[in-house]
């Protein structure tokens, strides 16, 4: 028991009213404190988590168990607390904390572990508060990092003046900083000047210092203006500066003060004289023989390195033939092929043909004739790819005439019913008539007859000529099928087939007709599809007989897949001859392109014709009606014009062509009859070694052709592509090709 002090008891006994007032005040304080405690406990219960609530209940249960275990002890403690509370004032009450027992600590630890192991479900408000807290921490960390970096960058070399310093002190500090910076700059300039002075001294006394040249990168677009003294190509004619004396010091076997070049010259002479004195007579003779062999070898090399034009045929080497083909832009493939012709006399033709060639004015063979004639004389199948007007007709006619001349003359009664020896097919009537004219020029004096089987003329008249007998038939596919089906003509002994302008023939839709005609050919004389088809000896042994192998020759200006398919079907191990580039027009034609509107074409044509262009002139149009209208308009303006199109009869066509050739008419207005595509149209000029001009009018409707047209114009050495065609969008890529967008044309969207 705790007793009150005697002094307090005496005071309490002396003033009872005062003691009762104090007791009432203490009671009021206790009640207020209890109310506040209850309120705090209620608030804490509302705010506490489920874990804290369970923990509080466990503690209350433990307290109840403790009270139930030792009631007397708790009663004593309660009495003691009550007495102490009564005796000690509220301000002087000590706060006593009881330590937890071992069981309580274990239970507390176990409860905490269970609470950590259980999932904690947060409410939406708690999740938002947690996210806000994390975001604030991240912002605070970023802010601290930024401040640290800023402080590192702007860290002053000296501590800044305090906030309490005066304005005069700050100005003095700034002035000291400026003086310090100026002193650093002056020191840096002094160092640079010192380095330059040292380099000048080294260059003066130790020689020129070789500076490292700047290497320009390929992707560096800037022009390099650096100049190196070694790049100076100017010639100084002053001997003082031209032959500069090189300063020579002692060392390396030389004498100081004397020109090093002169010293080397004297040394070489000294050692040469010394070796000459020490040589024996046998060694001297051996050296003379060696020098003579070297000289002979050099002379022989010079003799062998002569141009092929300075050599005889027997002196030509494989290198000479390669250079020869390069000079004439000839490319061949197909196994071992004969060498091309350098002149007509090397063709070993008969005297009659040589005389005809000279009479017709064929001084030199064309490139296609140089290579195709020797191959044709070996009975090889040929694919000739050459520009229009390059002399293909004579290239296949001459081997044909040589073979026919080796045969006995055809008997009209006995052999005329078996058909001709050779057949030549052409896509148009005009081309067939042109080939007939050339064939009569070469074969007429030799007694070789030629018959043209084309549309537009009487079929009965042509049948009558065929029954009289002929060695060569020239025909268009449509009329030839008509004649074969009506039995006006048979091909029993035909062994020479020529397909002229095969690409144009297939473009016009004659491929099925050509295949049907070739099926009428005899199959007994087919060439074997073996190595024998490339053996020159076996082919030549068969060439001189009447029953020789069938020889198929195909000439074309372009090589599309359809022509290749036809060649693989009917040709046996062919030799392919390319002249120039496949599909290109002749390089002797100057191509001019004008991109104008449809209404400006007529005015532009009149403007070009007024320039006094030398006739003959061919104007190509796309429609028959347009050809007639244009020709009438030109005649009204005083020009001599004539038309040629599919709506006219054969006699009218022949009259039109004859009037143009004879000079009676200056202008021929034609459709696709005279030329189907661009290559064949401009190939009507610049023929037989002559030069020509091709002018094309294009509108925006022809934009699909701009890319190919641009490539053809750029490939011509005589032509210049106009800027409106070069820069046209449709001329930048092939129609139908997928164009990748350039980086500068891309649109970037930034978020």
QUIQUIMO-V243312 format. One record per pair of residues at least 6 apart in sequence whose ideal C-beta (glycine too) atoms are under 6 Angstrom apart, sorted by the first residue. I is the first residue (numbers start at 1). GAP is how many residues later the second one is. D is the distance in Angstrom with one decimal. If there is no record, write none. Layout:
i=I gap=GAP d=D
i=I gap=GAP d=D
This chain:
i=2 gap=81 d=5.9
i=2 gap=82 d=5.6
i=4 gap=83 d=4.6
i=12 gap=7 d=4.7
i=29 gap=61 d=5.6
i=51 gap=64 d=4.3
i=55 gap=56 d=5.5
i=67 gap=7 d=5.3
i=161 gap=8 d=5.6
i=161 gap=9 d=5.7
i=203 gap=6 d=5.4
i=213 gap=15 d=6.0
i=214 gap=12 d=5.4
i=216 gap=8 d=5.1
i=236 gap=6 d=5.3
i=245 gap=14 d=5.8
i=246 gap=14 d=5.6
i=248 gap=6 d=5.5
i=248 gap=8 d=5.9
i=248 gap=12 d=4.9
i=249 gap=7 d=5.2
i=250 gap=6 d=5.0
i=254 gap=6 d=5.9
i=254 gap=9 d=5.5
i=308 gap=12 d=4.2
i=308 gap=16 d=5.1
i=321 gap=18 d=5.4
i=328 gap=39 d=4.3
i=329 gap=251 d=5.2
i=330 gap=37 d=5.5
i=330 gap=41 d=5.3
i=331 gap=247 d=4.1
i=332 gap=245 d=5.5
i=333 gap=243 d=5.1
i=334 gap=241 d=3.7
i=334 gap=242 d=5.5
i=335 gap=199 d=4.4
i=337 gap=238 d=5.5
i=338 gap=36 d=4.0
i=340 gap=30 d=4.2
i=340 gap=31 d=4.5
i=341 gap=6 d=5.4
i=341 gap=24 d=5.4
i=341 gap=29 d=4.5
i=344 gap=13 d=5.8
i=347 gap=26 d=5.9
i=352 gap=94 d=5.8
i=356 gap=86 d=5.7
i=356 gap=89 d=5.9
i=366 gap=24 d=5.6
i=366 gap=25 d=3.7
i=367 gap=212 d=4.8
i=368 gap=16 d=5.8
i=368 gap=18 d=4.4
i=368 gap=22 d=5.1
i=368 gap=23 d=5.9
i=368 gap=24 d=5.8
i=368 gap=27 d=5.0
i=368 gap=211 d=5.0
i=369 gap=22 d=5.2
i=369 gap=25 d=5.8
i=369 gap=26 d=4.7
i=371 gap=206 d=5.0
i=372 gap=10 d=5.8
i=372 gap=12 d=5.4
i=372 gap=23 d=4.1
i=372 gap=205 d=5.6
i=373 gap=25 d=5.5
i=375 gap=7 d=5.5
i=375 gap=200 d=5.0
i=376 gap=23 d=3.2
i=377 gap=22 d=5.1
i=378 gap=158 d=5.2
i=378 gap=161 d=5.5
i=379 gap=160 d=4.2
i=379 gap=164 d=4.3
i=379 gap=172 d=5.6
i=380 gap=195 d=5.0
i=381 gap=171 d=5.0
i=381 gap=190 d=4.5
i=381 gap=191 d=5.6
i=381 gap=193 d=4.1
i=382 gap=171 d=4.8
i=382 gap=193 d=5.6
i=383 gap=171 d=5.2
i=383 gap=184 d=5.7
i=383 gap=191 d=4.9
i=383 gap=193 d=4.6
i=384 gap=171 d=4.4
i=384 gap=193 d=5.0
i=385 gap=171 d=5.8
i=385 gap=174 d=5.6
i=385 gap=193 d=5.0
i=385 gap=197 d=5.4
i=386 gap=6 d=5.9
i=386 gap=193 d=3.9
i=387 gap=199 d=4.3
i=388 gap=169 d=5.3
i=388 gap=292 d=5.8
i=388 gap=295 d=2.9
i=389 gap=294 d=5.5
i=389 gap=298 d=3.0
i=392 gap=163 d=4.5
i=393 gap=42 d=5.7
i=393 gap=45 d=4.7
i=396 gap=102 d=5.0
i=396 gap=157 d=4.9
i=397 gap=45 d=5.6
i=400 gap=22 d=5.3
i=400 gap=96 d=5.4
i=401 gap=41 d=5.9
i=401 gap=42 d=5.8
i=404 gap=17 d=5.6
i=404 gap=44 d=5.7
i=404 gap=67 d=5.4
i=406 gap=138 d=5.7
i=407 gap=139 d=5.8
i=410 gap=59 d=5.6
i=412 gap=57 d=4.7
i=416 gap=53 d=3.4
i=418 gap=74 d=4.4
i=418 gap=75 d=4.6
i=419 gap=71 d=4.5
i=419 gap=72 d=4.9
i=419 gap=73 d=5.3
i=419 gap=74 d=5.8
i=419 gap=75 d=5.7
i=420 gap=50 d=5.4
i=420 gap=51 d=5.7
i=420 gap=52 d=5.9
i=420 gap=53 d=4.6
i=420 gap=74 d=5.9
i=421 gap=50 d=4.9
i=422 gap=50 d=4.9
i=422 gap=74 d=3.7
i=423 gap=50 d=4.9
i=423 gap=71 d=5.3
i=423 gap=74 d=5.7
i=424 gap=11 d=5.8
i=424 gap=50 d=4.6
i=424 gap=74 d=4.2
i=425 gap=74 d=5.5
i=426 gap=6 d=4.2
i=426 gap=9 d=5.9
i=426 gap=74 d=5.0
i=427 gap=74 d=5.5
i=427 gap=77 d=4.7
i=427 gap=78 d=4.1
i=427 gap=81 d=5.5
i=429 gap=25 d=4.5
i=432 gap=20 d=5.6
i=432 gap=22 d=5.0
i=432 gap=42 d=5.1
i=432 gap=44 d=5.7
i=435 gap=39 d=5.2
i=436 gap=14 d=5.6
i=436 gap=16 d=4.5
i=436 gap=38 d=5.0
i=439 gap=11 d=4.4
i=439 gap=33 d=5.8
i=440 gap=10 d=5.8
i=448 gap=23 d=5.0
i=449 gap=21 d=4.3
i=449 gap=22 d=5.7
i=450 gap=22 d=4.5
i=451 gap=14 d=4.8
i=451 gap=15 d=5.9
i=451 gap=19 d=4.4
i=451 gap=22 d=5.6
i=452 gap=22 d=4.9
i=453 gap=9 d=5.3
i=453 gap=22 d=3.8
i=453 gap=26 d=5.4
i=453 gap=27 d=5.6
i=453 gap=30 d=5.5
i=454 gap=22 d=5.0
i=454 gap=25 d=5.5
i=455 gap=24 d=4.7
i=456 gap=193 d=5.7
i=456 gap=194 d=2.5
i=457 gap=193 d=5.3
i=463 gap=25 d=3.9
i=466 gap=22 d=5.7
i=466 gap=23 d=5.3
i=477 gap=33 d=4.4
i=477 gap=36 d=3.8
i=477 gap=37 d=5.8
i=480 gap=37 d=5.9
i=481 gap=32 d=5.7
i=483 gap=6 d=4.7
i=484 gap=36 d=5.6
i=491 gap=29 d=5.2
i=491 gap=30 d=5.5
i=495 gap=30 d=5.6
i=495 gap=53 d=5.6
i=495 gap=55 d=5.1
i=496 gap=55 d=5.3
i=497 gap=55 d=4.8
i=498 gap=55 d=4.8
i=499 gap=55 d=4.6
i=500 gap=55 d=5.3
i=502 gap=52 d=5.1
i=502 gap=54 d=4.6
i=502 gap=61 d=5.2
i=503 gap=53 d=4.5
i=503 gap=55 d=4.7
i=503 gap=57 d=5.9
i=503 gap=60 d=5.3
i=504 gap=172 d=5.3
i=506 gap=56 d=4.7
i=507 gap=169 d=5.9
i=518 gap=52 d=5.7
i=525 gap=24 d=5.7
i=525 gap=25 d=4.9
i=526 gap=24 d=5.8
i=527 gap=6 d=5.2
i=527 gap=22 d=4.1
i=527 gap=45 d=4.1
i=529 gap=43 d=5.2
i=532 gap=6 d=5.3
i=533 gap=39 d=4.7
i=533 gap=40 d=3.8
i=534 gap=39 d=5.2
i=542 gap=6 d=5.0
i=542 gap=7 d=5.6
i=552 gap=18 d=5.7
i=552 gap=19 d=5.1
i=554 gap=13 d=5.9
i=556 gap=7 d=5.6
i=557 gap=122 d=5.7
i=558 gap=25 d=4.3
i=559 gap=23 d=5.1
i=584 gap=131 d=5.7
i=585 gap=94 d=5.2
i=585 gap=97 d=5.2
i=585 gap=98 d=5.9
i=586 gap=100 d=4.7
i=587 gap=130 d=5.8
i=588 gap=98 d=4.1
i=588 gap=103 d=4.9
i=589 gap=93 d=5.4
i=589 gap=96 d=6.0
i=589 gap=97 d=4.0
i=589 gap=103 d=4.9
i=589 gap=105 d=5.3
i=590 gap=103 d=5.0
i=590 gap=128 d=4.3
i=590 gap=129 d=5.6
i=591 gap=103 d=5.1
i=591 gap=122 d=5.1
i=591 gap=125 d=5.5
i=591 gap=128 d=4.1
i=592 gap=103 d=4.6
i=593 gap=103 d=5.0
i=593 gap=129 d=5.7
i=593 gap=132 d=5.5
i=594 gap=103 d=5.5
i=595 gap=103 d=5.1
i=595 gap=129 d=4.8
i=596 gap=8 d=6.0
i=598 gap=101 d=5.5
i=601 gap=96 d=4.9
i=615 gap=51 d=3.8
i=616 gap=44 d=5.1
i=617 gap=50 d=4.7
i=618 gap=50 d=4.8
i=618 gap=66 d=5.5
i=619 gap=50 d=4.8
i=620 gap=50 d=5.9
i=620 gap=61 d=5.3
i=621 gap=6 d=4.9
i=624 gap=21 d=4.4
i=624 gap=23 d=4.8
i=627 gap=16 d=4.9
i=627 gap=18 d=5.1
i=627 gap=42 d=4.7
i=627 gap=44 d=5.8
i=628 gap=15 d=5.7
i=630 gap=39 d=5.3
i=631 gap=10 d=4.4
i=631 gap=12 d=4.7
i=631 gap=38 d=4.5
i=634 gap=7 d=4.2
i=635 gap=6 d=5.5
i=639 gap=28 d=5.6
i=640 gap=25 d=4.8
i=640 gap=26 d=4.6
i=641 gap=26 d=4.2
i=641 gap=28 d=5.8
i=642 gap=14 d=4.7
i=642 gap=17 d=5.7
i=642 gap=23 d=4.4
i=642 gap=26 d=5.8
i=643 gap=26 d=5.0
i=644 gap=9 d=5.9
i=644 gap=12 d=4.8
i=644 gap=24 d=5.8
i=644 gap=26 d=4.2
i=644 gap=29 d=5.9
i=644 gap=30 d=6.0
i=645 gap=26 d=4.2
i=645 gap=28 d=5.8
i=646 gap=27 d=5.7
i=659 gap=6 d=4.3
i=660 gap=8 d=4.8
i=675 gap=6 d=3.6
i=675 gap=9 d=5.8
i=682 gap=12 d=3.7
i=685 gap=7 d=2.9
i=686 gap=6 d=3.6
i=703 gap=27 d=4.0
i=704 gap=31 d=5.3
i=706 gap=22 d=5.4
i=706 gap=24 d=4.6
i=706 gap=25 d=4.0
i=707 gap=24 d=5.3
i=707 gap=27 d=5.2
i=710 gap=11 d=5.9
i=710 gap=15 d=5.6
i=710 gap=21 d=4.5
i=713 gap=6 d=4.9
i=713 gap=8 d=4.6
i=714 gap=7 d=5.5
i=725 gap=6 d=5.8
i=733 gap=6 d=5.0
